[in-house]
Amino acid sequence: MKRGFYTIMSAQFFSSLADNALFVAAVQLLRTGGAPEWQQAALVPMFALFYVVLAPFVGAFADAFPKGKVMLISNSIKVAGCLLMLFGTHPLMAYAIVGLGAAAYSPAKYGILTELLPSSQLVKANGWIEGLTISSIILGVLIGGQLVSPIVSGKLLAFDFPLITTSIDTPPEAAITVLIFVYLLAAWFNTRIPLTGVPMRALPRNLVTLLPDFWHCNTRLWRDRLGQISLATTTLFWGVSGNLRYIVLAWAAAALGYSVTQASTLVGVVAIGTAVGAVAASLRMRLDQATNVMPLGIGMGLLVILLNFIDNVWMAAPFLVLLGGLGGFLVVPMNALLQHRGHNLMGAGRSIAVQNFNEQACILGLGGFYALSTGMGLSAFGAITVFGVVVAGFMWIIKRWHERNCRDHAEELENLMEIARSDNMHG
């Protein structure tokens, strides 16, 4: 790997770590404020909101400037969201601003991989960056849980700065203050990301013209015989995984009686499995083998349903590791295949923006459904059953879709696979 790749990984690690720790702190902030359950569940779709709304623009923005600079601006927006949360803005609104920063960050984070590395290293690079991202999720939720715990928050709140009076007087507020400095560390790494030498694509004077361009890119990727399958798979995976993060917190509270601090460790356990699966996929899978992993998605959905029958942590921990491992092994090759097709069809930034739009729209839709259902009385156990059925059912449909493509468009698919095999060998 080129040296700049490790700088990108470092920047991504700290930014993602802060994102996930902030989620735990925001949940605790709402709970201590007496917010209803549906508002806590709504944190996930609120984070996804700007991914969907700004999808036509963030890809073009990422392609118009050096991606290290785009990532720096994005982290600054996240810091602004944290400050708003600290100084009185409703946590849902402030968390949406952090989501705005994340929406701008993502096309640059993934798009720079295709600029910096050859196609033959894309699966490996995705495996390592996804593995590191999952590691940051593990540490993020664990650190977030510890920062809002009575012991750690008590020490943080005991700090007394001479001549400075702050309004930070609760555990989640102290946690958010610490996380601002983590975002600033990520921003420092952003300044060290090298220029790739890839020509920039200027933004149009009239940004409205980006709407038909984005729609054309979205349509083009959905019509591509390999792009549509990889896009459908990653969309479903991240739609469910994004909401599963909160569902595990809710399930741990209902089934095990866990606090936010205790339940955050179980979210980290899922992430451990995902990291192992991601790294394993990066070592064993090639770009042209990506579609072979689709049956794992069906298995993952069925395993989610079985979570309802677990009532102790000793059974839950290995089960959640297995669940995460299947997801990690599924998403890495599919994500690499999607990036490969998107880069060939329309350019890195635009293809990642299309991917984010579909994935975050799925998170927004499923998260909105879960928050609404929670407001109407649906239990965590019922939500887990619904999500498991959705994953298994839709993955079965996607698998049948690909099988039909193999029958009806065999020559076209073979040509696309040959391009993938060629790029994998000679990129």
C-alpha positions in Angstrom: 0.0 0.0 0.0 1.1 3.5 -0.7 2.1 5.6 2.3 -0.8 8.0 1.9 -3.2 5.1 2.4 -2.2 4.9 6.1 -2.8 8.6 6.6 -6.3 8.2 5.2 -6.8 5.2 7.5 -5.7 7.2 10.6 -8.0 10.1 9.7 -10.9 7.7 9.1 -10.3 5.9 12.3 -10.5 8.9 14.6 -13.4 10.5 12.8 -15.4 7.3 12.9 -14.5 6.7 16.5 -15.9 10.1 17.5 -19.0 9.5 15.4 -19.9 6.3 17.2 -19.0 7.6 20.7 -21.1 10.6 20.0 -24.1 8.3 19.1 -23.9 6.8 22.6 -23.5 10.2 24.3 -26.5 11.5 22.3 -28.7 8.5 23.4 -27.7 9.2 27.0 -28.3 12.9 26.6 -31.9 12.2 25.5 -32.5 9.7 28.2 -31.3 12.0 31.0 -33.5 14.7 29.5 -36.6 12.5 29.7 -37.0 12.2 26.0 -39.5 9.5 24.8 -38.1 6.2 23.3 -39.0 7.2 19.7 -36.7 10.2 19.8 -33.8 8.0 20.8 -34.6 5.7 17.9 -34.9 8.7 15.6 -31.2 9.5 16.1 -30.2 7.0 13.4 -32.5 8.3 10.6 -31.6 11.9 11.6 -27.9 11.2 11.0 -28.9 9.8 7.6 -31.0 12.7 6.6 -28.4 14.9 4.9 -26.9 11.8 3.2 -30.1 11.6 1.3 -30.9 15.3 0.8 -27.4 16.3 -0.3 -26.5 13.2 -2.3 -26.7 14.9 -5.7 -24.2 17.5 -4.5 -21.6 15.9 -2.2 -20.2 13.6 -4.8 -19.6 16.4 -7.2 -18.1 18.5 -4.3 -15.7 15.6 -3.5 -14.6 15.5 -7.2 -14.1 19.2 -7.4 -11.5 19.6 -4.6 -8.6 17.6 -3.2 -10.3 15.0 -1.1 -8.1 15.6 1.9 -9.5 19.2 2.0 -13.0 17.9 1.7 -12.5 15.6 4.6 -11.1 18.5 6.7 -14.1 20.7 6.0 -16.4 17.7 6.9 -14.8 17.2 10.2 -15.1 20.9 11.0 -18.9 20.6 10.4 -19.0 17.7 12.8 -17.3 19.8 15.4 -20.0 22.5 14.8 -22.7 19.9 15.4 -21.1 18.9 18.7 -21.0 22.5 19.8 -24.6 23.0 19.0 -25.5 19.9 21.0 -23.6 21.3 24.0 -25.2 24.8 23.9 -28.9 24.0 23.9 -29.9 22.8 20.4 -32.1 19.8 20.5 -29.9 16.7 20.2 -31.8 15.4 17.1 -31.2 18.6 15.3 -27.5 18.9 16.3 -26.9 15.2 15.5 -28.4 15.9 12.0 -25.6 18.5 11.5 -23.0 16.0 12.5 -24.6 13.7 9.8 -24.2 16.6 7.3 -20.4 16.5 8.0 -20.4 12.7 7.6 -22.4 12.9 4.3 -19.7 15.2 2.8 -16.9 13.1 4.3 -17.9 9.7 2.8 -17.5 10.3 -0.9 -14.0 11.7 -0.3 -13.0 8.9 2.1 -13.9 6.1 -0.4 -13.3 8.0 -3.6 -9.7 8.7 -2.8 -9.1 4.9 -2.7 -9.7 4.6 -6.4 -7.5 7.6 -7.1 -4.6 6.4 -4.9 -4.6 2.6 -5.5 -4.9 0.3 -8.6 -8.0 -1.9 -9.0 -6.1 -5.0 -8.0 -5.8 -3.6 -4.5 -9.4 -2.3 -4.1 -10.7 -5.4 -2.3 -7.7 -5.5 0.0 -7.9 -1.8 0.7 -11.6 -2.0 1.4 -11.0 -4.9 3.7 -8.5 -3.0 5.7 -10.3 0.4 5.8 -13.6 -1.4 6.7 -11.8 -3.4 9.3 -10.3 -0.3 10.8 -13.7 1.5 10.6 -15.3 -1.4 12.4 -12.5 -1.3 15.0 -13.2 2.4 15.5 -16.9 1.5 16.0 -15.9 -1.0 18.6 -13.7 1.5 20.5 -16.2 4.3 19.8 -19.2 2.7 21.4 -17.1 1.4 24.2 -15.5 4.8 24.8 -18.9 6.5 24.5 -20.3 4.1 27.1 -17.5 4.7 29.5 -17.5 8.5 29.0 -21.1 8.6 30.2 -20.5 6.2 33.0 -20.7 7.6 36.6 -17.0 6.9 37.3 -15.4 8.5 34.2 -18.0 11.3 33.9 -17.5 12.2 37.5 -13.8 12.7 37.0 -14.4 14.7 33.8 -16.9 17.0 35.5 -14.5 17.5 38.5 -12.1 19.4 36.3 -12.1 23.1 37.3 -10.6 25.6 34.8 -9.5 28.8 36.5 -11.4 31.9 35.5 -13.6 29.8 33.1 -17.2 28.9 33.8 -18.9 26.5 31.5 -22.4 25.1 31.2 -21.1 21.5 31.0 -22.6 19.8 34.1 -23.9 16.4 32.9 -22.1 13.2 31.9 -23.2 13.3 28.2 -22.1 16.9 27.9 -18.7 16.1 29.4 -18.4 13.2 26.9 -19.3 15.4 23.9 -16.6 17.9 25.0 -14.0 15.2 24.9 -15.2 14.0 21.5 -14.7 17.5 20.0 -10.9 17.0 20.6 -11.1 13.6 18.8 -12.6 15.2 15.8 -9.9 17.9 15.8 -7.3 15.1 15.9 -8.9 13.5 12.8 -8.8 17.0 11.1 -5.1 17.2 11.7 -4.6 13.9 9.9 -6.7 15.3 7.0 -4.2 18.0 6.5 -1.5 15.3 6.0 -3.3 13.5 3.2 -1.2 13.7 0.0 -2.5 15.0 -3.4 -3.2 12.1 -5.8 -2.6 14.1 -9.0 -6.0 13.2 -10.4 -7.6 16.1 -12.3 -10.4 17.9 -10.4 -13.9 18.2 -12.0 -15.1 21.8 -11.6 -18.5 22.4 -9.9 -21.1 23.8 -12.3 -22.1 27.4 -11.8 -25.8 26.4 -11.4 -25.9 23.6 -8.8 -29.4 22.7 -9.8 -27.9 21.1 -13.0 -26.4 18.5 -10.7 -29.8 17.0 -10.0 -30.4 15.4 -13.5 -26.7 14.5 -13.5 -27.1 12.6 -10.2 -30.3 11.0 -11.4 -28.5 9.8 -14.5 -25.6 8.4 -12.5 -28.1 6.7 -10.1 -30.0 5.2 -13.0 -26.8 4.1 -14.8 -25.5 2.2 -11.8 -28.9 0.5 -11.2 -29.0 -0.6 -14.9 -25.5 -2.1 -14.8 -25.8 -5.9 -14.4 -23.1 -6.1 -11.7 -23.6 -2.6 -10.3 -27.3 -3.2 -9.6 -26.6 -6.4 -7.6 -23.7 -5.0 -5.5 -25.7 -1.7 -4.9 -28.8 -3.6 -3.8 -26.8 -5.8 -1.5 -24.8 -3.0 0.2 -27.9 -0.8 0.4 -29.8 -3.5 2.3 -26.8 -4.4 4.5 -26.1 -0.9 5.6 -29.8 0.0 6.0 -30.2 -2.8 8.5 -26.8 -2.5 10.1 -27.2 1.3 10.7 -30.4 0.6 12.7 -29.2 -2.5 14.3 -26.8 -0.4 16.3 -29.7 1.2 18.2 -31.8 -2.0 18.2 -29.0 -3.9 20.1 -29.0 -1.1 22.7 -32.8 -1.4 23.0 -32.7 -5.3 23.1 -30.0 -5.3 25.8 -32.1 -3.0 27.9 -35.2 -5.2 27.4 -33.7 -8.7 27.5 -30.7 -8.2 29.9 -31.7 -5.0 31.8 -28.5 -3.3 30.7 -27.7 0.5 31.0 -26.4 2.4 28.1 -22.8 1.9 29.3 -23.3 -1.9 29.6 -25.3 -2.2 26.3 -22.6 -0.3 24.4 -20.2 -3.2 24.9 -22.6 -5.5 23.0 -22.6 -3.1 20.0 -18.9 -3.4 20.2 -19.1 -7.2 20.1 -21.1 -7.1 16.8 -18.4 -4.8 15.4 -15.6 -7.2 16.5 -17.2 -9.9 14.4 -17.7 -7.5 11.4 -14.0 -6.6 11.6 -12.9 -10.2 11.5 -15.2 -10.9 8.6 -14.0 -7.9 6.7 -10.3 -8.7 7.1 -11.0 -12.4 6.2 -12.9 -11.3 3.0 -10.0 -9.0 2.0 -7.6 -11.9 2.3 -9.7 -14.6 0.6 -12.0 -12.9 -2.0 -11.2 -11.4 -5.4 -13.2 -8.8 -7.2 -14.7 -11.2 -9.7 -15.9 -13.5 -6.8 -17.9 -10.9 -5.0 -21.4 -12.2 -6.0 -20.6 -15.6 -4.4 -21.2 -14.1 -0.9 -24.9 -13.3 -1.3 -26.2 -16.4 0.6 -24.4 -15.0 3.7 -27.0 -12.2 3.6 -29.9 -14.6 3.9 -28.1 -16.4 6.8 -27.5 -13.1 8.5 -31.2 -12.2 8.4 -32.2 -15.5 9.9 -29.6 -15.1 12.7 -31.0 -11.7 13.6 -34.4 -13.4 14.4 -32.7 -15.9 16.7 -31.5 -13.0 18.9 -35.0 -13.0 20.4 -34.4 -16.3 22.1 -31.2 -15.2 23.9 -31.5 -14.0 27.4 -27.9 -14.1 28.9 -24.7 -12.4 27.9 -22.7 -15.6 27.6 -24.8 -16.8 24.7 -25.2 -13.3 23.3 -21.5 -12.5 22.9 -20.4 -15.3 20.6 -23.8 -15.1 18.7 -23.2 -11.4 18.0 -19.6 -12.0 16.9 -20.9 -14.6 14.4 -23.6 -12.2 13.2 -21.1 -9.4 12.6 -18.7 -11.8 10.9 -21.2 -12.8 8.3 -21.9 -9.1 7.6 -18.3 -8.2 7.3 -17.5 -11.0 4.9 -20.6 -10.1 2.8 -20.1 -6.3 2.5 -16.4 -6.0 1.7 -16.3 -7.7 -1.7 -19.6 -6.3 -2.6 -18.5 -2.8 -1.7 -15.3 -3.2 -3.8 -17.3 -4.5 -6.8 -19.6 -1.5 -6.5 -16.7 0.9 -6.3 -15.1 -0.8 -9.3 -18.2 -0.5 -11.5 -19.0 3.0 -10.3 -15.5 4.3 -11.0 -15.6 2.9 -14.5 -19.1 4.3 -15.2 -19.0 7.8 -13.7 -16.0 8.6 -11.5 -15.3 7.9 -7.8 -17.0 10.8 -6.1 -20.3 10.5 -8.0 -20.5 6.8 -7.6 -19.9 6.9 -3.9 -22.6 9.6 -3.6 -25.0 7.4 -5.4 -24.1 4.5 -3.1 -24.5 6.7 0.0 -27.9 8.0 -1.3 -29.3 4.5 -1.6 -27.8 3.1 1.6 -28.7 6.1 3.7 -32.2 6.3 2.2 -32.6 2.7 3.4 -31.4 3.6 6.8 -33.7 6.6 6.9 -36.7 4.5 5.7 -36.1 1.6 8.1 -35.1 3.9 10.9 -38.2 6.1 10.4 -40.3 2.9 10.4 -38.7 1.7 13.6 -39.1 5.0 15.4 -42.7 5.2 14.3 -43.3 1.6 15.4 -41.7 2.3 18.7 -43.9 5.3 19.3 -46.9 3.0 18.6 -45.7 0.4 21.1 -43.6 -2.1 19.1 -41.1 -3.9 21.4 -37.4 -4.4 20.7 -38.2 -8.1 20.1 -40.8 -7.3 17.5 -38.4 -4.9 15.7 -35.7 -7.6 15.6 -38.1 -10.1 14.0 -39.2 -7.5 11.4 -35.6 -6.6 10.5 -34.5 -10.3 10.3 -37.4 -11.1 7.9 -36.6 -8.1 5.8 -32.9 -9.0 5.5 -33.4 -12.6 4.7 -36.4 -12.0 2.3 -34.7 -9.2 0.3 -31.4 -10.9 0.1 -33.2 -13.9 -1.4 -34.9 -11.6 -3.9 -31.5 -10.1 -4.8 -29.9 -13.5 -5.2 -32.7 -14.6 -7.6 -32.3 -11.3 -9.5 -28.6 -12.1 -10.1 -29.4 -15.6 -11.1 -31.9 -14.3 -13.7 -29.3 -11.9 -15.0 -26.9 -14.8 -15.4 -29.5 -16.6 -17.5 -30.8 -13.8 -19.6 -27.6 -11.6 -20.0 -24.9 -14.2 -19.8 -22.6 -12.7 -22.4 -22.8 -9.2 -21.0 -22.1 -10.4 -17.5 -19.2 -12.5 -18.7 -17.7 -9.4 -20.3 -18.1 -7.4 -17.1 -16.6 -10.2 -15.0 -13.6 -10.4 -17.5 -13.0 -6.7 -16.9 -13.0 -7.3 -13.1 -10.7 -10.3 -13.5 -8.4 -8.3 -15.7 -8.3 -5.3 -13.3 -7.8 -7.6 -10.4 -4.7 -9.2 -12.1 -3.2 -6.2 -13.8 -4.4 -3.1 -12.0 
